[in-house]
Amino acid sequence: MARQTGMIKVTGTIGNICFYKMDDEYYARLKSSLSGWRVKTSPVFMNTMKYAGLLANASVIASTVYRLLPKEKRERKVYQQLTGMTMQLLKKGIPKEDVITLLKKTPTFAR
């Protein structure tokens, strides 16, 4: 990635170069050959899609459990931890109902 210099800063794509802004700095990089369609359909990315599906399920389950928490305990960090724990449990093949039961037994729910 190259930093843009000069008075005029650009965002967008021109030819094979993408111009973008990140953290108040302007950069340029080569356009990626990777497309969303390729990631979703290519056998090379089968594991990527498998874990994306697991994460989608984990976030729904974690959200359900998160809403059971008292409002004063609800923080982004707590939701992220619940999602991570849910993901690990789903990877082990534990059924959704058991995952919810296990999450309710975590220290987060101790009152």
N, C-alpha and C positions, 0 to 999 in steps of 0.2 A: 504494500500500500504506500502510495506516495502522497506527501502533503502538498496541497495546492498553495502556490505563492502568487503574489501579485495583488492588484487592487480589486479585480473582479473575481468573485467566487462563484462556482457553478454547482448545481445539483441536477441529477438526472443521468441519462445515458446518451452518449454520442458514439456511434459505431460500436466498437468493442470495449469502450472504456466507460466505467460507471463513476460518476462524481457524486459524493455524498458528504453530509455533515455529521460529525460525531463529537460530542462533548465540546461544542463551540470551536471545533477545528474542521477544516475542509480537507477531504482526501480524494484520491482517485485510485482505481484498481481495474484490472482486467475483468471483463464480464465473464461470469461463470458459465460453463457449458452444461451445468447441472440444472434440470428443470424439475418442477414439482411433479409433473407427469411421470418423468423417468424414475424418481424416487418411489412413487406409488406403484409403479408397474414392473420395474426391473427386478429380477431375482437377486441381483447383487445387494439390493436394499431390503430384502425380506426381513432380516432381523430388525432393521430400523423401524419398519412398519409394525412389526410384532410388538416392539417396546412402546411405540407410539400408541397403539391400541390399549396396552396395559396401563399406560399413563392416563389415557382418557378415562378408563374405568376407575382407576385409583383416585382421580380427582373428583369424580362423581360420588364415590363412596366416602372419601374424606370430607367432602362438602356436607354430606348428610350428617356425619358425626360431628363436624365442626358446629353446625347449627344447634346442636344439643348443648353446647357449652354456654355458660352464663356470659352475658355481654361483656363483662369486665375481663374475661379471660380470652376473648377473641382478638387475636393479632395475626397479622400476615405470617409471621414466623411459626406460629402454632399450626396454621393451616398447611404450611409447607412441610412441617415435620409430620403431620398426620398423613399427608399425601405420600411422603417418602416411606413411612412405615407401611402404608397400604400397598405401595408398589412392591416392597420387599416380600410382603405376605402373599400377594397375588403371584409373584414369581415362583414361590414355593408351591403353588397350586392349592392354596387354602381357599375354600368357598367364601363367597361374599358375606353370607350371614355370620360365619365364624370370624371373618376379618372385623366386622362391625363389633362383635362381642369383645374381641381382643383389644380393639382400639378404645372401647369404653373402660377397659381395665387399666389404661395407661395412667401415669401420674398426673397428666393434664386434667383428668376428671376428678382427682382427689379434691375434696372440698375442705 
